[in-house]
Amino acid sequence: MRPLRPLAVAAMALGVGALTGLTLWGQGGGPLLWPDVAVAVLSLAAALAQLWWPVSGALAAALLAVASPVATPAATTGALQVAQRRRFPVAAAVAAAGMAAHLVQGLWRPSSGISLGWWLLLICAAYGALLGWGGLARSRRALLISLHERARRAEAEQGRRVAEARMAERRRLAREMHDVLAHRLSLVATHAGALEYRPDSSPDQLARAAGVVRSGVHQALEELRQVIGLLREEDDLLDELEPQPTLADVARLVAEARQAGQAVRVSDETEGAAPPVAGRTGYRVVQEGLTNARKHAPGQPVEVLLRGAPGTRLLIDISNPLPPPGSAPVAPGSGVGLVGLTERVRLAGGQLDHHKTGGRFRLQAWLPWPA
């Protein structure tokens, strides 16, 4: 049973009631006045029942239409309700029942103003129009529901893709940290082995080796702390990967972009070598910025600004003019590149921002640079 809808009940009562009253008034007086009044009341009740039970209400109104023309508004309304809310075979059966009821009505109480043949033609045309109208409304409603469901699924899929991109970025970062940590520990093991197998070394050599071991252990602990912060689940971090590029490799990255025909102007205002984490993350920011510019604004010059010093922050500013309106990207993107980059920068302790301003697209990242 459908829930009660006051507006629908009121609209149904007013519409069918007005049409039923006009039909009853058109019948005039006579010995069938009171039976017609009773049929009018029952047909109005059947019309209201169609809001909850469309098939039963429509068949009841069609049965009443056999006895009196005043039930015709309720019967035709019922056919429309069934066509809108039930499948076509059910709606066609109800429409056929309504036409049969009006055929009997025409034989029993023929209209004085129209012949039986024209009466049947008019009834068939009316029921056919109601059946088509209701079917069209039902199809439109089903289409809207389908579009809403597709939009909901697309939004959920985009959320899943964003989550997967973030997790993949965490895994890549963890693998990079694993390489650095393995390098630190190998150095510690080498110097510790020297202490073990060369006990005859001079005190100065032993002190230097011990200092190297202490510094290496401290750095390894720092890298391990970053790995633990990155991982939220057990991952296999034993894959053999090549050493990851740092900020010093930006020059090679820019040279490759220029060889590919991209106009890139670099302003390097950094002082000293950036920390490993900031350097690797900064390299990825520049790489993503140049890739986005090639894909979405081909042929446009790109400006790259690197600025920072120990004790401040590393600023990476990449900008390029916006492409002409209506131009399509050279290659389709997945839409999650900047999502993963944002997560990478955040995990490195920085922040990333991208926006359009003054006819240019600007990508900015700030990364910590301890003293």
MOWO-V659171 format. One record per residue. N is the residue number from 1. RES is the residue in three letters. PSI is psi as a letter, one per 30 degrees, with the letter a starting at -180 (* if undefined). OMEGA is omega in whole degrees, -180 to 180 (none if undefined). Layout:
BEGIN
n:N res:RES psi:PSI omega:OMEGA
n:N res:RES psi:PSI omega:OMEGA
END
This chain:
BEGIN
n:1 res:MET psi:k omega:-180
n:2 res:ARG psi:k omega:180
n:3 res:PRO psi:l omega:-178
n:4 res:LEU psi:k omega:179
n:5 res:ARG psi:j omega:-175
n:6 res:PRO psi:e omega:-178
n:7 res:LEU psi:e omega:179
n:8 res:ALA psi:e omega:178
n:9 res:VAL psi:e omega:-179
n:10 res:ALA psi:e omega:-180
n:11 res:ALA psi:e omega:179
n:12 res:MET psi:e omega:-179
n:13 res:ALA psi:e omega:-178
n:14 res:LEU psi:e omega:-177
n:15 res:GLY psi:e omega:-179
n:16 res:VAL psi:e omega:178
n:17 res:GLY psi:e omega:180
n:18 res:ALA psi:e omega:180
n:19 res:LEU psi:e omega:179
n:20 res:THR psi:e omega:179
n:21 res:GLY psi:e omega:178
n:22 res:LEU psi:e omega:179
n:23 res:THR psi:e omega:179
n:24 res:LEU psi:e omega:179
n:25 res:TRP psi:e omega:180
n:26 res:GLY psi:f omega:179
n:27 res:GLN psi:f omega:-179
n:28 res:GLY psi:a omega:-180
n:29 res:GLY psi:b omega:178
n:30 res:GLY psi:l omega:-177
n:31 res:PRO psi:f omega:-178
n:32 res:LEU psi:g omega:-178
n:33 res:LEU psi:e omega:-176
n:34 res:TRP psi:e omega:173
n:35 res:PRO psi:e omega:177
n:36 res:ASP psi:e omega:178
n:37 res:VAL psi:e omega:179
n:38 res:ALA psi:e omega:178
n:39 res:VAL psi:e omega:178
n:40 res:ALA psi:e omega:180
n:41 res:VAL psi:e omega:-180
n:42 res:LEU psi:e omega:179
n:43 res:SER psi:e omega:176
n:44 res:LEU psi:e omega:177
n:45 res:ALA psi:e omega:178
n:46 res:ALA psi:e omega:178
n:47 res:ALA psi:e omega:177
n:48 res:LEU psi:e omega:178
n:49 res:ALA psi:f omega:180
n:50 res:GLN psi:f omega:178
n:51 res:LEU psi:f omega:-180
n:52 res:TRP psi:e omega:-179
n:53 res:TRP psi:i omega:-173
n:54 res:PRO psi:e omega:-177
n:55 res:VAL psi:e omega:-180
n:56 res:SER psi:e omega:179
n:57 res:GLY psi:e omega:-180
n:58 res:ALA psi:e omega:179
n:59 res:LEU psi:e omega:177
n:60 res:ALA psi:e omega:178
n:61 res:ALA psi:e omega:177
n:62 res:ALA psi:e omega:177
n:63 res:LEU psi:e omega:177
n:64 res:LEU psi:f omega:179
n:65 res:ALA psi:f omega:175
n:66 res:VAL psi:e omega:-175
n:67 res:ALA psi:e omega:-174
n:68 res:SER psi:k omega:176
n:69 res:PRO psi:f omega:-178
n:70 res:VAL psi:f omega:177
n:71 res:ALA psi:f omega:-178
n:72 res:THR psi:e omega:178
n:73 res:PRO psi:e omega:180
n:74 res:ALA psi:e omega:-179
n:75 res:ALA psi:e omega:179
n:76 res:THR psi:e omega:176
n:77 res:THR psi:e omega:177
n:78 res:GLY psi:e omega:177
n:79 res:ALA psi:e omega:178
n:80 res:LEU psi:e omega:179
n:81 res:GLN psi:e omega:-179
n:82 res:VAL psi:e omega:180
n:83 res:ALA psi:e omega:-180
n:84 res:GLN psi:f omega:-169
n:85 res:ARG psi:f omega:179
n:86 res:ARG psi:l omega:-180
n:87 res:ARG psi:l omega:-173
n:88 res:PHE psi:e omega:180
n:89 res:PRO psi:e omega:178
n:90 res:VAL psi:e omega:180
n:91 res:ALA psi:e omega:179
n:92 res:ALA psi:e omega:179
n:93 res:ALA psi:e omega:178
n:94 res:VAL psi:e omega:178
n:95 res:ALA psi:e omega:178
n:96 res:ALA psi:e omega:177
n:97 res:ALA psi:e omega:178
n:98 res:GLY psi:e omega:178
n:99 res:MET psi:e omega:177
n:100 res:ALA psi:e omega:179
n:101 res:ALA psi:e omega:180
n:102 res:HIS psi:f omega:173
n:103 res:LEU psi:e omega:177
n:104 res:VAL psi:e omega:179
n:105 res:GLN psi:e omega:180
n:106 res:GLY psi:e omega:177
n:107 res:LEU psi:e omega:-176
n:108 res:TRP psi:e omega:-179
n:109 res:ARG psi:i omega:-178
n:110 res:PRO psi:k omega:178
n:111 res:SER psi:k omega:-179
n:112 res:SER psi:f omega:-176
n:113 res:GLY psi:f omega:-177
n:114 res:ILE psi:k omega:-180
n:115 res:SER psi:l omega:-178
n:116 res:LEU psi:e omega:-180
n:117 res:GLY psi:e omega:178
n:118 res:TRP psi:e omega:178
n:119 res:TRP psi:e omega:179
n:120 res:LEU psi:e omega:178
n:121 res:LEU psi:e omega:179
n:122 res:LEU psi:e omega:-180
n:123 res:ILE psi:e omega:180
n:124 res:CYS psi:e omega:179
n:125 res:ALA psi:e omega:-180
n:126 res:ALA psi:e omega:-180
n:127 res:TYR psi:e omega:177
n:128 res:GLY psi:e omega:179
n:129 res:ALA psi:e omega:178
n:130 res:LEU psi:e omega:180
n:131 res:LEU psi:e omega:178
n:132 res:GLY psi:e omega:-180
n:133 res:TRP psi:e omega:180
n:134 res:GLY psi:e omega:178
n:135 res:GLY psi:e omega:178
n:136 res:LEU psi:e omega:179
n:137 res:ALA psi:e omega:179
n:138 res:ARG psi:e omega:179
n:139 res:SER psi:e omega:179
n:140 res:ARG psi:e omega:179
n:141 res:ARG psi:e omega:178
n:142 res:ALA psi:e omega:178
n:143 res:LEU psi:e omega:179
n:144 res:LEU psi:e omega:178
n:145 res:ILE psi:e omega:179
n:146 res:SER psi:e omega:179
n:147 res:LEU psi:e omega:177
n:148 res:HIS psi:e omega:180
n:149 res:GLU psi:e omega:178
n:150 res:ARG psi:e omega:178
n:151 res:ALA psi:e omega:179
n:152 res:ARG psi:e omega:179
n:153 res:ARG psi:e omega:178
n:154 res:ALA psi:e omega:179
n:155 res:GLU psi:e omega:178
n:156 res:ALA psi:e omega:179
n:157 res:GLU psi:e omega:178
n:158 res:GLN psi:e omega:177
n:159 res:GLY psi:e omega:178
n:160 res:ARG psi:e omega:180
n:161 res:ARG psi:e omega:178
n:162 res:VAL psi:e omega:179
n:163 res:ALA psi:e omega:179
n:164 res:GLU psi:e omega:178
n:165 res:ALA psi:e omega:178
n:166 res:ARG psi:e omega:180
n:167 res:MET psi:e omega:179
n:168 res:ALA psi:e omega:179
n:169 res:GLU psi:e omega:177
n:170 res:ARG psi:e omega:-180
n:171 res:ARG psi:e omega:178
n:172 res:ARG psi:e omega:178
n:173 res:LEU psi:e omega:180
n:174 res:ALA psi:e omega:178
n:175 res:ARG psi:e omega:178
n:176 res:GLU psi:e omega:179
n:177 res:MET psi:e omega:178
n:178 res:HIS psi:e omega:179
n:179 res:ASP psi:e omega:-180
n:180 res:VAL psi:e omega:-179
n:181 res:LEU psi:e omega:178
n:182 res:ALA psi:e omega:178
n:183 res:HIS psi:e omega:180
n:184 res:ARG psi:e omega:-176
n:185 res:LEU psi:e omega:177
n:186 res:SER psi:e omega:176
n:187 res:LEU psi:e omega:179
n:188 res:VAL psi:e omega:-179
n:189 res:ALA psi:e omega:-180
n:190 res:THR psi:e omega:-179
n:191 res:HIS psi:e omega:176
n:192 res:ALA psi:e omega:176
n:193 res:GLY psi:e omega:177
n:194 res:ALA psi:e omega:177
n:195 res:LEU psi:e omega:-177
n:196 res:GLU psi:e omega:-172
n:197 res:TYR psi:f omega:176
n:198 res:ARG psi:i omega:179
n:199 res:PRO psi:f omega:-179
n:200 res:ASP psi:g omega:180
n:201 res:SER psi:l omega:-180
n:202 res:SER psi:l omega:179
n:203 res:PRO psi:e omega:179
n:204 res:ASP psi:e omega:179
n:205 res:GLN psi:e omega:177
n:206 res:LEU psi:e omega:-180
n:207 res:ALA psi:e omega:179
n:208 res:ARG psi:e omega:179
n:209 res:ALA psi:e omega:179
n:210 res:ALA psi:e omega:177
n:211 res:GLY psi:e omega:178
n:212 res:VAL psi:e omega:179
n:213 res:VAL psi:e omega:-180
n:214 res:ARG psi:e omega:179
n:215 res:SER psi:e omega:180
n:216 res:GLY psi:e omega:178
n:217 res:VAL psi:e omega:179
n:218 res:HIS psi:e omega:179
n:219 res:GLN psi:e omega:178
n:220 res:ALA psi:e omega:177
n:221 res:LEU psi:e omega:178
n:222 res:GLU psi:e omega:178
n:223 res:GLU psi:e omega:179
n:224 res:LEU psi:e omega:177
n:225 res:ARG psi:e omega:178
n:226 res:GLN psi:e omega:178
n:227 res:VAL psi:e omega:179
n:228 res:ILE psi:e omega:178
n:229 res:GLY psi:f omega:-179
n:230 res:LEU psi:e omega:-173
n:231 res:LEU psi:k omega:174
n:232 res:ARG psi:f omega:178
n:233 res:GLU psi:l omega:-179
n:234 res:GLU psi:k omega:179
n:235 res:ASP psi:l omega:175
n:236 res:ASP psi:j omega:-176
n:237 res:LEU psi:g omega:-175
n:238 res:LEU psi:g omega:180
n:239 res:ASP psi:k omega:179
n:240 res:GLU psi:j omega:-179
n:241 res:LEU psi:l omega:175
n:242 res:GLU psi:l omega:178
n:243 res:PRO psi:k omega:-177
n:244 res:GLN psi:k omega:-180
n:245 res:PRO psi:l omega:179
n:246 res:THR psi:a omega:-178
n:247 res:LEU psi:f omega:179
n:248 res:ALA psi:f omega:180
n:249 res:ASP psi:g omega:179
n:250 res:VAL psi:e omega:180
n:251 res:ALA psi:e omega:177
n:252 res:ARG psi:e omega:179
n:253 res:LEU psi:e omega:179
n:254 res:VAL psi:e omega:179
n:255 res:ALA psi:e omega:177
n:256 res:GLU psi:e omega:178
n:257 res:ALA psi:e omega:179
n:258 res:ARG psi:e omega:177
n:259 res:GLN psi:f omega:178
n:260 res:ALA psi:g omega:177
n:261 res:GLY psi:g omega:-180
n:262 res:GLN psi:k omega:179
n:263 res:ALA psi:j omega:-176
n:264 res:VAL psi:k omega:175
n:265 res:ARG psi:k omega:-174
n:266 res:VAL psi:k omega:172
n:267 res:SER psi:j omega:-178
n:268 res:ASP psi:j omega:-180
n:269 res:GLU psi:g omega:179
n:270 res:THR psi:l omega:180
n:271 res:GLU psi:j omega:-180
n:272 res:GLY psi:l omega:-179
n:273 res:ALA psi:k omega:180
n:274 res:ALA psi:l omega:176
n:275 res:PRO psi:l omega:-176
n:276 res:PRO psi:e omega:-177
n:277 res:VAL psi:e omega:180
n:278 res:ALA psi:e omega:180
n:279 res:GLY psi:e omega:179
n:280 res:ARG psi:e omega:-180
n:281 res:THR psi:e omega:178
n:282 res:GLY psi:e omega:177
n:283 res:TYR psi:e omega:180
n:284 res:ARG psi:e omega:178
n:285 res:VAL psi:e omega:179
n:286 res:VAL psi:e omega:-180
n:287 res:GLN psi:e omega:180
n:288 res:GLU psi:e omega:179
n:289 res:GLY psi:e omega:178
n:290 res:LEU psi:e omega:178
n:291 res:THR psi:e omega:179
n:292 res:ASN psi:e omega:-180
n:293 res:ALA psi:e omega:179
n:294 res:ARG psi:e omega:-176
n:295 res:LYS psi:e omega:-170
n:296 res:HIS psi:f omega:179
n:297 res:ALA psi:i omega:-178
n:298 res:PRO psi:k omega:180
n:299 res:GLY psi:f omega:-179
n:300 res:GLN psi:k omega:179
n:301 res:PRO psi:k omega:-178
n:302 res:VAL psi:k omega:178
n:303 res:GLU psi:k omega:-178
n:304 res:VAL psi:k omega:178
n:305 res:LEU psi:k omega:175
n:306 res:LEU psi:k omega:-177
n:307 res:ARG psi:k omega:178
n:308 res:GLY psi:l omega:179
n:309 res:ALA psi:l omega:178
n:310 res:PRO psi:k omega:-178
n:311 res:GLY psi:f omega:178
n:312 res:THR psi:b omega:177
n:313 res:ARG psi:l omega:175
n:314 res:LEU psi:j omega:178
n:315 res:LEU psi:k omega:175
n:316 res:ILE psi:j omega:-176
n:317 res:ASP psi:j omega:-180
n:318 res:ILE psi:k omega:-178
n:319 res:SER psi:l omega:176
n:320 res:ASN psi:l omega:177
n:321 res:PRO psi:k omega:177
n:322 res:LEU psi:k omega:178
n:323 res:PRO psi:l omega:178
n:324 res:PRO psi:k omega:180
n:325 res:PRO psi:k omega:177
n:326 res:GLY psi:f omega:-180
n:327 res:SER psi:k omega:-179
n:328 res:ALA psi:l omega:178
n:329 res:PRO psi:l omega:-180
n:330 res:VAL psi:e omega:180
n:331 res:ALA psi:k omega:179
n:332 res:PRO psi:k omega:179
n:333 res:GLY psi:l omega:180
n:334 res:SER psi:f omega:179
n:335 res:GLY psi:g omega:-178
n:336 res:VAL psi:g omega:-179
n:337 res:GLY psi:e omega:179
n:338 res:LEU psi:f omega:176
n:339 res:VAL psi:e omega:178
n:340 res:GLY psi:e omega:179
n:341 res:LEU psi:e omega:178
n:342 res:THR psi:e omega:179
n:343 res:GLU psi:e omega:179
n:344 res:ARG psi:e omega:-180
n:345 res:VAL psi:e omega:180
n:346 res:ARG psi:e omega:180
n:347 res:LEU psi:f omega:176
n:348 res:ALA psi:g omega:178
n:349 res:GLY psi:g omega:-179
n:350 res:GLY psi:a omega:178
n:351 res:GLN psi:l omega:-177
n:352 res:LEU psi:k omega:180
n:353 res:ASP psi:k omega:175
n:354 res:HIS psi:k omega:-177
n:355 res:HIS psi:l omega:176
n:356 res:LYS psi:k omega:-180
n:357 res:THR psi:k omega:177
n:358 res:GLY psi:h omega:-180
n:359 res:GLY psi:g omega:-179
n:360 res:ARG psi:l omega:172
n:361 res:PHE psi:k omega:-174
n:362 res:ARG psi:k omega:176
n:363 res:LEU psi:k omega:-176
n:364 res:GLN psi:k omega:177
n:365 res:ALA psi:k omega:176
n:366 res:TRP psi:k omega:-178
n:367 res:LEU psi:k omega:-180
n:368 res:PRO psi:k omega:178
n:369 res:TRP psi:i omega:-177
n:370 res:PRO psi:l omega:179
n:371 res:ALA psi:* omega:none
END
